[in-house]
């Protein structure tokens, strides 16, 4: 075999080796990125949303709620609670887990559109919070009761 042919074979082997190294490196980086994202999401969120809600006194919802007159029955009652005591609902985690799927800030967010009217969890949680507030409970105590009554593992 000629020297030129040997050099071409050697060059081809180096290219193949370098391509293989590139692909291996790309796969390793991809695995690290996916794994890192998974662990970051696990570490940044509490294992129990109730714990996260206790550490955040207000969800920060600033939009107005819809009028209770647009709804009837328990939905109207829930929208009335949201309208009358937004500071209470804004301090509560919504246990339909709309924060995860819809990006809601707190239970109050559910009543800024028609989501609250179509969700029994939102309705019942708001009505219960309203009852507790009218009975003289502080917001921190309302949170404790709501977390105990409505929390369910995901």
FIKOLZA-1660 file (N, C-alpha, C; in steps of 0.1 Angstrom, whole numbers, plus 5000, padded with zeros to 4 digits):
% residues 154
   i   px   py   pz ch aa at
   1 5008 4988 5000  A  X  N
   1 5000 5000 5000  A  X CA
   1 5009 5012 5000  A  X  C
   2 5005 5022 4992  A  X  N
   2 5013 5034 4991  A  X CA
   2 5011 5043 5003  A  X  C
   3 5021 5051 5005  A  X  N
   3 5022 5061 5016  A  X CA
   3 5009 5070 5016  A  X  C
   4 5006 5074 5004  A  X  N
   4 4994 5083 5002  A  X CA
   4 4982 5076 5007  A  X  C
   5 4980 5064 5003  A  X  N
   5 4968 5056 5007  A  X CA
   5 4968 5054 5022  A  X  C
   6 4979 5052 5028  A  X  N
   6 4980 5050 5043  A  X CA
   6 4976 5063 5049  A  X  C
   7 4980 5074 5044  A  X  N
   7 4977 5087 5050  A  X CA
   7 4962 5090 5049  A  X  C
   8 4956 5086 5037  A  X  N
   8 4942 5088 5035  A  X CA
   8 4934 5080 5045  A  X  C
   9 4938 5067 5047  A  X  N
   9 4931 5059 5057  A  X CA
   9 4932 5064 5071  A  X  C
  10 4944 5069 5075  A  X  N
  10 4946 5075 5088  A  X CA
  10 4938 5087 5089  A  X  C
  11 4937 5096 5079  A  X  N
  11 4928 5108 5080  A  X CA
  11 4914 5104 5081  A  X  C
  12 4909 5094 5074  A  X  N
  12 4895 5090 5075  A  X CA
  12 4892 5085 5089  A  X  C
  13 4902 5077 5095  A  X  N
  13 4900 5072 5109  A  X CA
  13 4899 5083 5119  A  X  C
  14 4907 5093 5117  A  X  N
  14 4907 5105 5126  A  X CA
  14 4894 5112 5125  A  X  C
  15 4889 5114 5112  A  X  N
  15 4876 5121 5110  A  X CA
  15 4865 5113 5117  A  X  C
  16 4865 5099 5115  A  X  N
  16 4855 5091 5121  A  X CA
  16 4855 5092 5136  A  X  C
  17 4867 5091 5142  A  X  N
  17 4869 5092 5156  A  X CA
  17 4864 5106 5161  A  X  C
  18 4867 5116 5154  A  X  N
  18 4863 5129 5158  A  X CA
  18 4848 5131 5157  A  X  C
  19 4842 5125 5146  A  X  N
  19 4827 5126 5145  A  X CA
  19 4821 5118 5157  A  X  C
  20 4826 5106 5160  A  X  N
  20 4821 5098 5171  A  X CA
  20 4822 5106 5184  A  X  C
  21 4833 5112 5186  A  X  N
  21 4835 5120 5198  A  X CA
  21 4825 5131 5199  A  X  C
  22 4823 5138 5188  A  X  N
  22 4813 5149 5187  A  X CA
  22 4799 5144 5191  A  X  C
  23 4795 5133 5185  A  X  N
  23 4782 5127 5188  A  X CA
  23 4780 5123 5203  A  X  C
  24 4791 5117 5208  A  X  N
  24 4791 5113 5222  A  X CA
  24 4790 5125 5231  A  X  C
  25 4797 5135 5228  A  X  N
  25 4797 5148 5236  A  X CA
  25 4783 5154 5235  A  X  C
  26 4777 5154 5223  A  X  N
  26 4764 5160 5222  A  X CA
  26 4754 5153 5230  A  X  C
  27 4754 5139 5230  A  X  N
  27 4745 5131 5238  A  X CA
  27 4747 5134 5253  A  X  C
  28 4759 5135 5257  A  X  N
  28 4762 5137 5271  A  X CA
  28 4757 5151 5275  A  X  C
  29 4759 5161 5267  A  X  N
  29 4753 5174 5270  A  X CA
  29 4738 5174 5271  A  X  C
  30 4732 5167 5261  A  X  N
  30 4717 5166 5261  A  X CA
  30 4712 5159 5274  A  X  C
  31 4718 5148 5277  A  X  N
  31 4714 5141 5289  A  X CA
  31 4716 5150 5302  A  X  C
  32 4727 5157 5303  A  X  N
  32 4729 5166 5314  A  X CA
  32 4719 5177 5314  A  X  C
  33 4716 5183 5303  A  X  N
  33 4706 5194 5302  A  X CA
  33 4692 5189 5306  A  X  C
  34 4688 5177 5301  A  X  N
  34 4675 5172 5305  A  X CA
  34 4674 5168 5320  A  X  C
  35 4684 5161 5324  A  X  N
  35 4685 5158 5338  A  X CA
  35 4686 5170 5347  A  X  C
  36 4694 5180 5343  A  X  N
  36 4695 5192 5351  A  X CA
  36 4681 5199 5352  A  X  C
  37 4674 5200 5341  A  X  N
  37 4661 5206 5341  A  X CA
  37 4651 5199 5350  A  X  C
  38 4652 5186 5349  A  X  N
  38 4643 5178 5358  A  X CA
  38 4646 5180 5373  A  X  C
  39 4659 5180 5376  A  X  N
  39 4662 5182 5391  A  X CA
  39 4660 5196 5395  A  X  C
  40 4662 5206 5386  A  X  N
  40 4659 5220 5389  A  X CA
  40 4644 5222 5392  A  X  C
  41 4636 5216 5384  A  X  N
  41 4621 5217 5386  A  X CA
  41 4617 5210 5399  A  X  C
  42 4624 5199 5403  A  X  N
  42 4621 5193 5415  A  X CA
  42 4625 5201 5427  A  X  C
  43 4637 5207 5426  A  X  N
  43 4643 5214 5437  A  X CA
  43 4636 5228 5439  A  X  C
  44 4633 5234 5428  A  X  N
  44 4627 5248 5428  A  X CA
  44 4613 5248 5433  A  X  C
  45 4606 5237 5431  A  X  N
  45 4592 5236 5436  A  X CA
  45 4592 5228 5448  A  X  C
  46 4583 5231 5457  A  X  N
  46 4581 5223 5469  A  X CA
  46 4575 5210 5466  A  X  C
  47 4578 5199 5473  A  X  N
  47 4571 5187 5471  A  X CA
  47 4556 5188 5475  A  X  C
  48 4553 5197 5483  A  X  N
  48 4539 5199 5487  A  X CA
  48 4536 5214 5483  A  X  C
  49 4526 5216 5474  A  X  N
  49 4523 5230 5471  A  X CA
  49 4519 5238 5483  A  X  C
  50 4513 5231 5493  A  X  N
  50 4508 5238 5505  A  X CA
  50 4520 5245 5512  A  X  C
  51 4532 5239 5512  A  X  N
  51 4544 5244 5518  A  X CA
  51 4548 5257 5510  A  X  C
  52 4548 5256 5497  A  X  N
  52 4551 5268 5489  A  X CA
  52 4541 5279 5492  A  X  C
  53 4529 5276 5493  A  X  N
  53 4519 5286 5495  A  X CA
  53 4520 5293 5509  A  X  C
  54 4524 5285 5519  A  X  N
  54 4526 5291 5532  A  X CA
  54 4538 5301 5532  A  X  C
  55 4548 5299 5524  A  X  N
  55 4559 5308 5523  A  X CA
  55 4556 5320 5515  A  X  C
  56 4545 5321 5508  A  X  N
  56 4542 5332 5499  A  X CA
  56 4529 5338 5504  A  X  C
  57 4529 5349 5511  A  X  N
  57 4516 5354 5517  A  X CA
  57 4506 5359 5506  A  X  C
  58 4511 5364 5495  A  X  N
  58 4502 5368 5484  A  X CA
  58 4507 5363 5471  A  X  C
  59 4498 5359 5463  A  X  N
  59 4501 5354 5449  A  X CA
  59 4505 5365 5440  A  X  C
  60 4500 5377 5442  A  X  N
  60 4503 5388 5434  A  X CA
  60 4493 5391 5423  A  X  C
  61 4482 5385 5424  A  X  N
  61 4472 5387 5413  A  X CA
  61 4466 5402 5414  A  X  C
  62 4466 5409 5403  A  X  N
  62 4462 5423 5403  A  X CA
  62 4450 5425 5395  A  X  C
  63 4446 5415 5386  A  X  N
  63 4435 5417 5377  A  X CA
  63 4422 5417 5385  A  X  C
  64 4411 5423 5381  A  X  N
  64 4398 5423 5388  A  X CA
  64 4392 5409 5385  A  X  C
  65 4383 5406 5395  A  X  N
  65 4375 5393 5393  A  X CA
  65 4363 5396 5385  A  X  C
  66 4357 5386 5379  A  X  N
  66 4345 5388 5371  A  X CA
  66 4333 5390 5381  A  X  C
  67 4323 5396 5377  A  X  N
  67 4311 5399 5385  A  X CA
  67 4304 5386 5389  A  X  C
  68 4300 5385 5401  A  X  N
  68 4292 5373 5405  A  X CA
  68 4279 5373 5398  A  X  C
  69 4274 5384 5393  A  X  N
  69 4261 5384 5386  A  X CA
  69 4261 5376 5373  A  X  C
  70 4273 5373 5368  A  X  N
  70 4275 5365 5356  A  X CA
  70 4272 5351 5358  A  X  C
  71 4271 5346 5371  A  X  N
  71 4270 5332 5374  A  X CA
  71 4258 5330 5383  A  X  C
  72 4256 5317 5386  A  X  N
  72 4245 5313 5395  A  X CA
  72 4250 5302 5404  A  X  C
  73 4242 5300 5415  A  X  N
  73 4245 5290 5424  A  X CA
  73 4258 5292 5432  A  X  C
  74 4265 5281 5434  A  X  N
  74 4278 5281 5441  A  X CA
  74 4289 5289 5434  A  X  C
  75 4288 5289 5421  A  X  N
  75 4298 5297 5413  A  X CA
  75 4296 5312 5416  A  X  C
  76 4284 5316 5417  A  X  N
  76 4281 5330 5420  A  X CA
  76 4286 5334 5434  A  X  C
  77 4284 5324 5444  A  X  N
  77 4289 5326 5457  A  X CA
  77 4304 5327 5458  A  X  C
  78 4311 5319 5450  A  X  N
  78 4325 5319 5450  A  X CA
  78 4331 5332 5444  A  X  C
  79 4325 5336 5433  A  X  N
  79 4329 5349 5427  A  X CA
  79 4326 5361 5436  A  X  C
  80 4316 5360 5444  A  X  N
  80 4313 5370 5454  A  X CA
  80 4324 5371 5465  A  X  C
  81 4328 5359 5470  A  X  N
  81 4339 5358 5479  A  X CA
  81 4351 5364 5473  A  X  C
  82 4354 5361 5461  A  X  N
  82 4366 5366 5454  A  X CA
  82 4366 5381 5453  A  X  C
  83 4354 5387 5450  A  X  N
  83 4352 5401 5449  A  X CA
  83 4353 5408 5462  A  X  C
  84 4347 5402 5473  A  X  N
  84 4347 5409 5486  A  X CA
  84 4360 5407 5494  A  X  C
  85 4367 5397 5492  A  X  N
  85 4380 5394 5500  A  X CA
  85 4391 5389 5491  A  X  C
  86 4395 5397 5481  A  X  N
  86 4406 5392 5472  A  X CA
  86 4419 5389 5480  A  X  C
  87 4422 5397 5490  A  X  N
  87 4434 5395 5498  A  X CA
  87 4435 5381 5504  A  X  C
  88 4423 5375 5507  A  X  N
  88 4423 5362 5513  A  X CA
  88 4426 5351 5502  A  X  C
  89 4418 5352 5491  A  X  N
  89 4420 5342 5481  A  X CA
  89 4434 5343 5474  A  X  C
  90 4440 5356 5474  A  X  N
  90 4453 5357 5467  A  X CA
  90 4464 5351 5476  A  X  C
  91 4461 5348 5488  A  X  N
  91 4470 5342 5497  A  X CA
  91 4469 5327 5497  A  X  C
  92 4460 5321 5489  A  X  N
  92 4458 5307 5490  A  X CA
  92 4462 5300 5477  A  X  C
  93 4468 5288 5479  A  X  N
  93 4471 5279 5467  A  X CA
  93 4458 5273 5463  A  X  C
  94 4457 5272 5449  A  X  N
  94 4445 5265 5444  A  X CA
  94 4448 5250 5442  A  X  C
  95 4440 5242 5448  A  X  N
  95 4443 5228 5447  A  X CA
  95 4437 5220 5435  A  X  C
  96 4433 5228 5425  A  X  N
  96 4430 5221 5412  A  X CA
  96 4444 5221 5404  A  X  C
  97 4454 5227 5410  A  X  N
  97 4467 5228 5405  A  X CA
  97 4468 5235 5392  A  X  C
  98 4460 5246 5391  A  X  N
  98 4460 5254 5379  A  X CA
  98 4472 5263 5378  A  X  C
  99 4479 5264 5389  A  X  N
  99 4492 5272 5389  A  X CA
  99 4502 5264 5379  A  X  C
 100 4502 5251 5380  A  X  N
 100 4511 5244 5371  A  X CA
 100 4506 5244 5357  A  X  C
 101 4493 5241 5354  A  X  N
 101 4489 5239 5341  A  X CA
 101 4485 5252 5334  A  X  C
 102 4480 5262 5342  A  X  N
 102 4475 5275 5336  A  X CA
 102 4483 5287 5339  A  X  C
 103 4493 5285 5348  A  X  N
 103 4501 5296 5352  A  X CA
 103 4494 5306 5362  A  X  C
 104 4484 5301 5369  A  X  N
 104 4477 5310 5379  A  X CA
 104 4487 5313 5390  A  X  C
 105 4484 5325 5396  A  X  N
 105 4493 5330 5407  A  X CA
 105 4487 5325 5421  A  X  C
 106 4474 5324 5422  A  X  N
 106 4468 5320 5434  A  X CA
 106 4454 5316 5431  A  X  C
 107 4446 5313 5442  A  X  N
 107 4432 5309 5440  A  X CA
 107 4424 5321 5434  A  X  C
 108 4428 5333 5438  A  X  N
 108 4422 5345 5432  A  X CA
 108 4422 5346 5417  A  X  C
 109 4433 5341 5411  A  X  N
 109 4434 5341 5396  A  X CA
 109 4423 5334 5390  A  X  C
 110 4418 5323 5396  A  X  N
 110 4407 5315 5391  A  X CA
 110 4395 5323 5388  A  X  C
 111 4393 5334 5395  A  X  N
 111 4381 5342 5394  A  X CA
 111 4382 5354 5386  A  X  C
 112 4394 5356 5379  A  X  N
 112 4396 5367 5370  A  X CA
 112 4391 5363 5356  A  X  C
 113 4387 5351 5354  A  X  N
 113 4381 5346 5342  A  X CA
 113 4371 5336 5345  A  X  C
 114 4366 5328 5336  A  X  N
 114 4356 5318 5339  A  X CA
 114 4361 5305 5344  A  X  C
 115 4374 5303 5346  A  X  N
 115 4379 5291 5351  A  X CA
 115 4373 5287 5365  A  X  C
 116 4371 5296 5374  A  X  N
 116 4365 5294 5387  A  X CA
 116 4351 5288 5386  A  X  C
 117 4344 5293 5376  A  X  N
 117 4330 5288 5375  A  X CA
 117 4329 5274 5370  A  X  C
 118 4339 5269 5364  A  X  N
 118 4339 5256 5358  A  X CA
 118 4347 5245 5366  A  X  C
 119 4351 5249 5378  A  X  N
 119 4359 5240 5386  A  X CA
 119 4354 5239 5400  A  X  C
 120 4349 5227 5404  A  X  N
 120 4343 5225 5417  A  X CA
 120 4354 5227 5429  A  X  C
 121 4366 5224 5426  A  X  N
 121 4377 5226 5436  A  X CA
 121 4378 5241 5439  A  X  C
 122 4379 5249 5428  A  X  N
 122 4380 5264 5430  A  X CA
 122 4368 5269 5438  A  X  C
 123 4356 5265 5433  A  X  N
 123 4344 5270 5440  A  X CA
 123 4344 5266 5454  A  X  C
 124 4346 5254 5457  A  X  N
 124 4345 5249 5471  A  X CA
 124 4356 5255 5480  A  X  C
 125 4368 5257 5475  A  X  N
 125 4379 5263 5482  A  X CA
 125 4376 5277 5485  A  X  C
 126 4371 5285 5476  A  X  N
 126 4367 5299 5478  A  X CA
 126 4356 5300 5488  A  X  C
 127 4346 5293 5487  A  X  N
 127 4334 5293 5496  A  X CA
 127 4339 5290 5510  A  X  C
 128 4347 5280 5511  A  X  N
 128 4352 5276 5525  A  X CA
 128 4361 5287 5530  A  X  C
 129 4369 5293 5522  A  X  N
 129 4378 5304 5527  A  X CA
 129 4369 5316 5532  A  X  C
 130 4359 5318 5524  A  X  N
 130 4349 5329 5528  A  X CA
 130 4343 5326 5541  A  X  C
 131 4338 5314 5543  A  X  N
 131 4332 5310 5556  A  X CA
 131 4342 5312 5568  A  X  C
 132 4354 5308 5566  A  X  N
 132 4364 5309 5576  A  X CA
 132 4367 5324 5579  A  X  C
 133 4368 5332 5569  A  X  N
 133 4371 5346 5571  A  X CA
 133 4360 5353 5578  A  X  C
 134 4347 5350 5575  A  X  N
 134 4336 5355 5582  A  X CA
 134 4335 5351 5596  A  X  C
 135 4341 5339 5599  A  X  N
 135 4341 5334 5613  A  X CA
 135 4352 5340 5621  A  X  C
 136 4360 5349 5615  A  X  N
 136 4370 5356 5622  A  X CA
 136 4384 5350 5621  A  X  C
 137 4386 5340 5613  A  X  N
 137 4399 5334 5611  A  X CA
 137 4409 5344 5604  A  X  C
 138 4421 5344 5609  A  X  N
 138 4432 5352 5602  A  X CA
 138 4436 5345 5589  A  X  C
 139 4442 5352 5580  A  X  N
 139 4445 5346 5567  A  X CA
 139 4455 5334 5569  A  X  C
 140 4464 5335 5578  A  X  N
 140 4474 5324 5580  A  X CA
 140 4466 5312 5585  A  X  C
 141 4456 5314 5594  A  X  N
 141 4448 5302 5598  A  X CA
 141 4439 5296 5587  A  X  C
 142 4434 5305 5579  A  X  N
 142 4426 5301 5568  A  X CA
 142 4435 5292 5559  A  X  C
 143 4447 5296 5556  A  X  N
 143 4456 5288 5548  A  X CA
 143 4458 5275 5554  A  X  C
 144 4460 5274 5567  A  X  N
 144 4463 5261 5573  A  X CA
 144 4451 5252 5572  A  X  C
 145 4439 5257 5574  A  X  N
 145 4427 5249 5572  A  X CA
 145 4425 5245 5558  A  X  C
 146 4426 5254 5548  A  X  N
 146 4424 5251 5534  A  X CA
 146 4434 5240 5530  A  X  C
 147 4447 5242 5534  A  X  N
 147 4457 5232 5530  A  X CA
 147 4454 5218 5535  A  X  C
 148 4449 5218 5548  A  X  N
 148 4446 5205 5554  A  X CA
 148 4434 5199 5547  A  X  C
 149 4424 5207 5543  A  X  N
 149 4411 5201 5538  A  X CA
 149 4412 5198 5523  A  X  C
 150 4420 5206 5515  A  X  N
 150 4420 5205 5501  A  X CA
 150 4432 5198 5495  A  X  C
 151 4443 5198 5502  A  X  N
 151 4456 5192 5497  A  X CA
 151 4453 5177 5493  A  X  C
 152 4458 5174 5481  A  X  N
 152 4458 5160 5477  A  X CA
 152 4471 5158 5469  A  X  C
 153 4478 5147 5472  A  X  N
 153 4491 5144 5465  A  X CA
 153 4489 5143 5450  A  X  C
 154 4498 5148 5443  A  X  N
 154 4498 5147 5428  A  X CA
 154 4505 5134 5423  A  X  C
% end
